[in-house]
Amino acid sequence: MEPNETVLLTVNIDARQMRLRVAQQDEAQVLSAVELLNKRIAGFRRFGSSDPMDRLSWAALDLAGEVVRSESADTAIPNDKELTDIEQLLDSL
């Protein structure tokens, strides 16, 4: 596989067909992302909106919130250097 090989995918997001050209190495991840997005959109169908843009917007906001929470959690975990510094400080007590 060449590093710049691409594939043309046809995906459905909330019953809307889209054609995408993606790097061949990213194909599985893109298909997983489509599946995740469709599951989120399906979860928002119960809100009663018949407008697909509403469902897509709610799903996007929900996923973006997860990313923000994940980034916040990642920064709250000390890295290896910080852990070593803490251990050295505790050892010196």
N, CA and C atoms as an extended XYZ file, in Angstrom:
279
Properties=species:S:1:pos:R:3:atomname:S:1:resname:S:1:resid:I:1 pbc="F F F"
N         0.851       -1.188        0.000 N   MET     1
C         0.000        0.000        0.000 CA  MET     1
C         0.888        1.241        0.000 C   MET     1
N         0.637        2.113       -0.934 N   GLU     2
C         1.345        3.387       -1.009 CA  GLU     2
C         0.822        4.319        0.080 C   GLU     2
N         1.696        5.164        0.650 N   PRO     3
C         1.245        6.046        1.743 CA  PRO     3
C         0.132        7.013        1.355 C   PRO     3
N         0.027        7.345        0.073 N   ASN     4
C        -0.990        8.315       -0.333 CA  ASN     4
C        -2.158        7.671       -1.079 C   ASN     4
N        -2.318        6.343       -0.973 N   GLU     5
C        -3.446        5.681       -1.622 CA  GLU     5
C        -4.749        6.078       -0.928 C   GLU     5
N        -5.762        6.320       -1.737 N   THR     6
C        -7.066        6.689       -1.189 CA  THR     6
C        -8.129        5.731       -1.705 C   THR     6
N        -9.241        5.726       -1.005 N   VAL     7
C       -10.391        4.941       -1.426 CA  VAL     7
C       -11.611        5.851       -1.428 C   VAL     7
N       -12.534        5.544       -2.295 N   LEU     8
C       -13.784        6.294       -2.353 CA  LEU     8
C       -14.831        5.503       -1.589 C   LEU     8
N       -15.393        6.110       -0.566 N   LEU     9
C       -16.405        5.468        0.264 CA  LEU     9
C       -17.746        6.141        0.027 C   LEU     9
N       -18.789        5.359        0.096 N   THR    10
C       -20.141        5.889        0.126 CA  THR    10
C       -20.701        5.505        1.484 C   THR    10
N       -21.031        6.518        2.282 N   VAL    11
C       -21.541        6.281        3.635 CA  VAL    11
C       -22.905        6.938        3.767 C   VAL    11
N       -23.664        6.461        4.743 N   ASN    12
C       -24.964        7.053        5.059 CA  ASN    12
C       -24.901        7.634        6.455 C   ASN    12
N       -25.208        8.917        6.562 N   ILE    13
C       -25.295        9.575        7.859 CA  ILE    13
C       -26.716       10.093        7.993 C   ILE    13
N       -27.435        9.529        8.958 N   ASP    14
C       -28.848        9.852        9.176 CA  ASP    14
C       -29.641        9.736        7.868 C   ASP    14
N       -29.417        8.609        7.171 N   ALA    15
C       -30.098        8.270        5.923 CA  ALA    15
C       -29.740        9.206        4.764 C   ALA    15
N       -28.668        9.961        4.912 N   ARG    16
C       -28.203       10.828        3.829 CA  ARG    16
C       -26.907       10.242        3.284 C   ARG    16
N       -26.920        9.939        1.997 N   GLN    17
C       -25.764        9.321        1.381 CA  GLN    17
C       -24.695       10.368        1.076 C   GLN    17
N       -23.456       10.008        1.419 N   MET    18
C       -22.322       10.901        1.169 CA  MET    18
C       -21.182       10.091        0.572 C   MET    18
N       -20.469       10.712       -0.334 N   ARG    19
C       -19.279       10.077       -0.909 CA  ARG    19
C       -18.058       10.804       -0.366 C   ARG    19
N       -17.114       10.010        0.094 N   LEU    20
C       -15.898       10.562        0.689 CA  LEU    20
C       -14.684        9.893        0.086 C   LEU    20
N       -13.628       10.649       -0.085 N   ARG    21
C       -12.354       10.061       -0.460 CA  ARG    21
C       -11.455       10.185        0.759 C   ARG    21
N       -10.982        9.042        1.227 N   VAL    22
C       -10.160        9.016        2.439 CA  VAL    22
C        -8.905        8.197        2.189 C   VAL    22
N        -7.900        8.439        3.009 N   ALA    23
C        -6.693        7.628        2.933 CA  ALA    23
C        -7.073        6.183        3.221 C   ALA    23
N        -6.530        5.276        2.441 N   GLN    24
C        -6.877        3.861        2.596 CA  GLN    24
C        -6.611        3.387        4.024 C   GLN    24
N        -5.549        3.883        4.624 N   GLN    25
C        -5.221        3.461        5.990 CA  GLN    25
C        -6.233        3.956        7.011 C   GLN    25
N        -7.040        4.955        6.663 N   ASP    26
C        -8.035        5.514        7.584 CA  ASP    26
C        -9.442        4.969        7.347 C   ASP    26
N        -9.611        4.103        6.362 N   GLU    27
C       -10.942        3.637        5.981 CA  GLU    27
C       -11.712        3.040        7.157 C   GLU    27
N       -11.102        2.143        7.900 N   ALA    28
C       -11.800        1.488        9.018 CA  ALA    28
C       -12.197        2.505       10.085 C   ALA    28
N       -11.336        3.472       10.345 N   GLN    29
C       -11.657        4.484       11.352 CA  GLN    29
C       -12.801        5.376       10.901 C   GLN    29
N       -12.824        5.726        9.641 N   VAL    30
C       -13.915        6.553        9.118 CA  VAL    30
C       -15.233        5.793        9.206 C   VAL    30
N       -15.216        4.523        8.847 N   LEU    31
C       -16.446        3.722        8.933 CA  LEU    31
C       -16.909        3.578       10.380 C   LEU    31
N       -15.977        3.448       11.306 N   SER    32
C       -16.338        3.398       12.730 CA  SER    32
C       -16.927        4.729       13.185 C   SER    32
N       -16.359        5.824       12.703 N   ALA    33
C       -16.874        7.152       13.057 CA  ALA    33
C       -18.293        7.339       12.530 C   ALA    33
N       -18.543        6.870       11.322 N   VAL    34
C       -19.892        6.960       10.740 CA  VAL    34
C       -20.874        6.164       11.594 C   VAL    34
N       -20.472        4.969       11.996 N   GLU    35
C       -21.341        4.130       12.831 CA  GLU    35
C       -21.638        4.813       14.176 C   GLU    35
N       -20.610        5.367       14.799 N   LEU    36
C       -20.785        6.065       16.079 CA  LEU    36
C       -21.719        7.262       15.918 C   LEU    36
N       -21.493        8.048       14.883 N   LEU    37
C       -22.335        9.225       14.656 CA  LEU    37
C       -23.785        8.828       14.431 C   LEU    37
N       -24.014        7.793       13.645 N   ASN    38
C       -25.386        7.343       13.399 CA  ASN    38
C       -26.058        6.848       14.680 C   ASN    38
N       -25.299        6.201       15.553 N   LYS    39
C       -25.868        5.768       16.837 CA  LYS    39
C       -26.259        6.979       17.678 C   LYS    39
N       -25.415        7.999       17.691 N   ARG    40
C       -25.745        9.207       18.453 CA  ARG    40
C       -26.979        9.888       17.877 C   ARG    40
N       -27.015       10.000       16.573 N   ILE    41
C       -28.167       10.629       15.919 CA  ILE    41
C       -29.441        9.857       16.254 C   ILE    41
N       -29.372        8.535       16.204 N   ALA    42
C       -30.541        7.703       16.525 CA  ALA    42
C       -31.011        7.964       17.948 C   ALA    42
N       -30.079        8.206       18.859 N   GLY    43
C       -30.434        8.508       20.238 CA  GLY    43
C       -31.206        9.814       20.368 C   GLY    43
N       -30.973       10.741       19.456 N   PHE    44
C       -31.658       12.032       19.517 CA  PHE    44
C       -32.985       12.037       18.757 C   PHE    44
N       -33.321       10.953       18.090 N   ARG    45
C       -34.626       10.877       17.395 CA  ARG    45
C       -35.775       11.017       18.390 C   ARG    45
N       -35.573       10.548       19.609 N   ARG    46
C       -36.651       10.606       20.620 CA  ARG    46
C       -36.989       12.037       21.030 C   ARG    46
N       -36.143       12.999       20.662 N   PHE    47
C       -36.438       14.393       20.982 CA  PHE    47
C       -37.572       14.939       20.131 C   PHE    47
N       -37.951       14.179       19.096 N   GLY    48
C       -39.129       14.536       18.327 CA  GLY    48
C       -38.906       15.478       17.159 C   GLY    48
N       -37.690       15.903       16.921 N   SER    49
C       -37.468       16.799       15.787 CA  SER    49
C       -37.410       15.995       14.497 C   SER    49
N       -38.107       16.470       13.494 N   SER    50
C       -38.056       15.806       12.199 CA  SER    50
C       -36.948       16.400       11.328 C   SER    50
N       -36.289       17.430       11.832 N   ASP    51
C       -35.224       18.088       11.074 CA  ASP    51
C       -33.903       17.345       11.281 C   ASP    51
N       -33.359       16.746       10.233 N   PRO    52
C       -32.107       16.012       10.371 CA  PRO    52
C       -30.958       16.903       10.855 C   PRO    52
N       -31.013       18.185       10.524 N   MET    53
C       -29.958       19.102       10.966 CA  MET    53
C       -29.965       19.256       12.484 C   MET    53
N       -31.147       19.244       13.097 N   ASP    54
C       -31.231       19.288       14.555 CA  ASP    54
C       -30.550       18.065       15.161 C   ASP    54
N       -30.874       16.885       14.634 N   ARG    55
C       -30.289       15.653       15.169 CA  ARG    55
C       -28.775       15.636       14.990 C   ARG    55
N       -28.315       16.067       13.831 N   LEU    56
C       -26.884       16.105       13.564 CA  LEU    56
C       -26.191       17.100       14.494 C   LEU    56
N       -26.818       18.235       14.705 N   SER    57
C       -26.241       19.249       15.596 CA  SER    57
C       -26.162       18.747       17.031 C   SER    57
N       -27.215       18.102       17.514 N   TRP    58
C       -27.205       17.556       18.877 CA  TRP    58
C       -26.137       16.483       19.019 C   TRP    58
N       -26.039       15.616       18.015 N   ALA    59
C       -25.040       14.549       18.062 CA  ALA    59
C       -23.633       15.134       18.036 C   ALA    59
N       -23.409       16.150       17.204 N   ALA    60
C       -22.092       16.794       17.129 CA  ALA    60
C       -21.736       17.449       18.456 C   ALA    60
N       -22.694       18.127       19.065 N   LEU    61
C       -22.450       18.758       20.357 CA  LEU    61
C       -22.158       17.713       21.431 C   LEU    61
N       -22.884       16.627       21.409 N   ASP    62
C       -22.674       15.552       22.367 CA  ASP    62
C       -21.264       14.965       22.224 C   ASP    62
N       -20.849       14.697       20.998 N   LEU    63
C       -19.516       14.146       20.757 CA  LEU    63
C       -18.423       15.158       21.100 C   LEU    63
N       -18.645       16.427       20.775 N   ALA    64
C       -17.664       17.457       21.107 CA  ALA    64
C       -17.517       17.583       22.622 C   ALA    64
N       -18.622       17.456       23.337 N   GLY    65
C       -18.563       17.481       24.799 CA  GLY    65
C       -17.721       16.340       25.338 C   GLY    65
N       -17.832       15.169       24.720 N   GLU    66
C       -17.013       14.029       25.132 CA  GLU    66
C       -15.537       14.304       24.918 C   GLU    66
N       -15.218       14.925       23.788 N   VAL    67
C       -13.820       15.253       23.496 CA  VAL    67
C       -13.287       16.230       24.535 C   VAL    67
N       -14.053       17.250       24.849 N   VAL    68
C       -13.623       18.246       25.836 CA  VAL    68
C       -13.440       17.606       27.207 C   VAL    68
N       -14.397       16.764       27.606 N   ARG    69
C       -14.266       16.085       28.902 CA  ARG    69
C       -13.044       15.170       28.914 C   ARG    69
N       -12.795       14.507       27.822 N   SER    70
C       -11.647       13.605       27.716 CA  SER    70
C       -10.339       14.390       27.810 C   SER    70
N       -10.283       15.525       27.128 N   GLU    71
C        -9.080       16.359       27.189 CA  GLU    71
C        -8.863       16.883       28.596 C   GLU    71
N        -9.930       17.256       29.275 N   SER    72
C        -9.814       17.738       30.660 CA  SER    72
C        -9.323       16.632       31.563 C   SER    72
N        -9.813       15.429       31.362 N   ALA    73
C        -9.389       14.298       32.179 CA  ALA    73
C        -7.930       13.960       31.910 C   ALA    73
N        -7.500       14.077       30.653 N   ASP    74
C        -6.114       13.786       30.310 CA  ASP    74
C        -5.156       14.756       30.989 C   ASP    74
N        -5.544       16.006       31.101 N   THR    75
C        -4.648       16.986       31.724 CA  THR    75
C        -4.642       16.843       33.237 C   THR    75
N        -5.655       16.189       33.788 N   ALA    76
C        -5.717       16.011       35.239 CA  ALA    76
C        -4.829       14.857       35.703 C   ALA    76
N        -4.408       13.997       34.791 N   ILE    77
C        -3.569       12.860       35.147 CA  ILE    77
C        -2.110       13.288       35.059 C   ILE    77
N        -1.367       13.147       36.151 N   PRO    78
C         0.043       13.550       36.105 CA  PRO    78
C         0.824       12.705       35.096 C   PRO    78
N         1.777       13.353       34.417 N   ASN    79
C         2.613       12.594       33.490 CA  ASN    79
C         3.736       11.915       34.261 C   ASN    79
N         4.557       11.133       33.580 N   ASP    80
C         5.605       10.349       34.246 CA  ASP    80
C         6.580       11.232       35.007 C   ASP    80
N         6.962       12.377       34.424 N   LYS    81
C         7.915       13.262       35.104 CA  LYS    81
C         7.301       13.821       36.381 C   LYS    81
N         6.044       14.217       36.296 N   GLU    82
C         5.379       14.740       37.489 CA  GLU    82
C         5.281       13.667       38.568 C   GLU    82
N         4.994       12.437       38.179 N   LEU    83
C         4.926       11.349       39.162 CA  LEU    83
C         6.293       11.100       39.790 C   LEU    83
N         7.341       11.138       38.985 N   THR    84
C         8.697       10.952       39.508 CA  THR    84
C         9.039       12.070       40.485 C   THR    84
N         8.697       13.303       40.146 N   ASP    85
C         8.957       14.443       41.033 CA  ASP    85
C         8.201       14.285       42.354 C   ASP    85
N         6.962       13.838       42.279 N   ILE    86
C         6.162       13.640       43.493 CA  ILE    86
C         6.771       12.529       44.348 C   ILE    86
N         7.174       11.433       43.707 N   GLU    87
C         7.791       10.322       44.446 CA  GLU    87
C         9.077       10.768       45.127 C   GLU    87
N         9.898       11.555       44.434 N   GLN    88
C        11.149       12.047       45.021 CA  GLN    88
C        10.870       12.965       46.203 C   GLN    88
N         9.860       13.799       46.069 N   LEU    89
C         9.490       14.700       47.158 CA  LEU    89
C         9.021       13.893       48.366 C   LEU    89
N         8.208       12.877       48.139 N   LEU    90
C         7.729       12.042       49.232 CA  LEU    90
C         8.877       11.258       49.881 C   LEU    90
N         9.814       10.795       49.077 N   ASP    91
C        10.971       10.054       49.610 CA  ASP    91
C        11.847       10.937       50.483 C   ASP    91
N        11.862       12.228       50.167 N   SER    92
C        12.733       13.141       50.922 CA  SER    92
C        12.104       13.572       52.257 C   SER    92
N        10.878       13.220       52.494 N   LEU    93
C        10.223       13.609       53.749 CA  LEU    93
C        10.594       12.715       54.882 C   LEU    93
